[in-house]
Amino acid sequence: MVGSFHTVSAEAANAPHQGVSFIMHPKIYAHMKVQQVDEFKCLDKLWTQESHWNPRALNKSSGAFGIAQFMPTTWKNYNIKKTSNPIKQIDHGLHYIAVRYGTPCAAWKHEKRYGWY
């Protein structure tokens, strides 16, 4: 992992987003949310392949944006305001995975089979 790392309590990581800035590397925050090791490994593979955990990653051909590489229609269909905030992206990405696939490993399996999730 690259960049600065800041430690926060579990309570701070689960605090509402208002006023929350970039408090830690996105992988650390996601690992706090997905504590099961095997599921986090799948999530790490998925989002490393999609965006390298870059909250500003943009696929110019499809318009996919962010860590989870949401398509423009995904932002709209899930009634999510497009944001470059990594904490919000992770929360929305995990919600999307839970609704659509159930688990990060199921999403990763779909990604490997079809080339998208």
C-alpha positions as CSV (number, residue, x, y, z in Angstrom):
1,M,0.0,0.0,0.0
2,V,1.1,3.5,-0.8
3,G,0.6,6.8,1.0
4,S,0.0,8.0,4.5
5,F,-1.7,5.9,7.0
6,H,-3.7,7.1,10.0
7,T,-5.1,5.0,12.7
8,V,-8.6,5.6,14.0
9,S,-10.8,3.8,16.4
10,A,-13.5,1.4,15.2
11,E,-16.1,3.9,16.5
12,A,-14.6,6.6,14.3
13,A,-14.5,4.4,11.2
14,N,-18.2,3.6,11.7
15,A,-19.1,7.3,12.3
16,P,-21.5,9.1,9.9
17,H,-19.8,10.6,6.9
18,Q,-20.5,14.2,7.7
19,G,-17.3,15.9,8.1
20,V,-15.2,12.8,7.5
21,S,-12.3,13.3,5.3
22,F,-9.7,10.8,4.0
23,I,-8.9,9.2,7.4
24,M,-6.9,6.2,6.2
25,H,-5.9,4.2,3.2
26,P,-9.1,2.9,1.6
27,K,-8.0,-0.7,1.9
28,I,-7.7,-0.4,5.7
29,Y,-11.2,1.1,5.9
30,A,-12.6,-1.6,3.7
31,H,-10.9,-4.3,5.8
32,M,-12.5,-2.9,8.9
33,K,-15.9,-3.3,7.1
34,V,-15.1,-6.7,5.6
35,Q,-13.5,-8.5,8.5
36,Q,-13.7,-12.0,7.2
37,V,-10.2,-12.6,5.7
38,D,-11.2,-14.7,2.7
39,E,-13.9,-12.2,1.7
40,F,-11.6,-9.3,2.1
41,K,-9.0,-11.1,-0.1
42,C,-11.7,-11.4,-2.8
43,L,-12.6,-7.7,-2.4
44,D,-9.0,-6.7,-2.7
45,K,-8.5,-8.7,-5.9
46,L,-11.7,-7.2,-7.3
47,W,-11.1,-3.6,-6.6
48,T,-7.4,-3.8,-7.3
49,Q,-8.3,-5.1,-10.8
50,E,-11.0,-2.5,-11.2
51,S,-9.3,0.7,-10.0
52,H,-6.2,-0.1,-7.9
53,W,-8.2,1.4,-5.1
54,N,-8.1,4.8,-6.7
55,P,-11.2,6.8,-5.8
56,R,-10.6,9.0,-8.9
57,A,-10.1,6.2,-11.4
58,L,-12.0,6.8,-14.6
59,N,-12.6,4.5,-17.5
60,K,-12.8,6.9,-20.4
61,S,-14.5,4.5,-22.7
62,S,-17.3,3.4,-20.3
63,G,-17.5,6.2,-17.9
64,A,-17.0,3.9,-14.9
65,F,-15.6,5.8,-11.9
66,G,-14.1,5.3,-8.5
67,I,-12.8,2.4,-6.5
68,A,-15.7,0.1,-7.4
69,Q,-15.8,1.4,-10.9
70,F,-19.5,2.2,-10.9
71,M,-21.0,2.8,-14.3
72,P,-23.0,6.1,-14.7
73,T,-26.2,4.0,-14.7
74,T,-25.2,2.3,-11.4
75,W,-24.8,5.7,-9.6
76,K,-28.2,6.6,-10.9
77,N,-30.0,3.3,-10.4
78,Y,-28.8,3.0,-6.8
79,N,-29.7,6.7,-6.2
80,I,-26.1,7.5,-5.2
81,K,-24.5,10.8,-5.8
82,K,-21.2,10.4,-7.6
83,T,-18.4,11.2,-5.3
84,S,-14.6,10.9,-5.1
85,N,-14.8,10.3,-1.4
86,P,-13.2,6.9,-0.8
87,I,-15.1,6.2,2.4
88,K,-18.5,6.8,0.7
89,Q,-17.4,4.8,-2.4
90,I,-16.4,1.8,-0.3
91,D,-19.7,1.9,1.7
92,H,-21.7,2.2,-1.6
93,G,-19.6,-0.5,-3.3
94,L,-20.0,-2.9,-0.4
95,H,-23.8,-2.2,-0.4
96,Y,-23.9,-2.9,-4.2
97,I,-22.0,-6.1,-3.8
98,A,-24.3,-7.3,-0.9
99,V,-27.4,-6.5,-2.9
100,R,-26.3,-7.9,-6.3
101,Y,-23.9,-10.8,-5.3
102,G,-24.2,-11.4,-1.6
103,T,-20.5,-11.5,-0.9
104,P,-17.2,-10.0,-2.3
105,C,-16.1,-13.6,-3.3
106,A,-19.3,-14.1,-5.3
107,A,-18.7,-10.7,-7.0
108,W,-15.1,-11.7,-7.7
109,K,-16.2,-15.1,-9.1
110,H,-18.6,-13.2,-11.5
111,E,-15.8,-10.8,-12.5
112,K,-13.5,-13.7,-13.3
113,R,-16.2,-15.5,-15.3
114,Y,-17.6,-12.6,-17.3
115,G,-15.0,-9.8,-17.1
116,W,-17.3,-7.5,-15.1
117,Y,-19.3,-7.4,-11.9
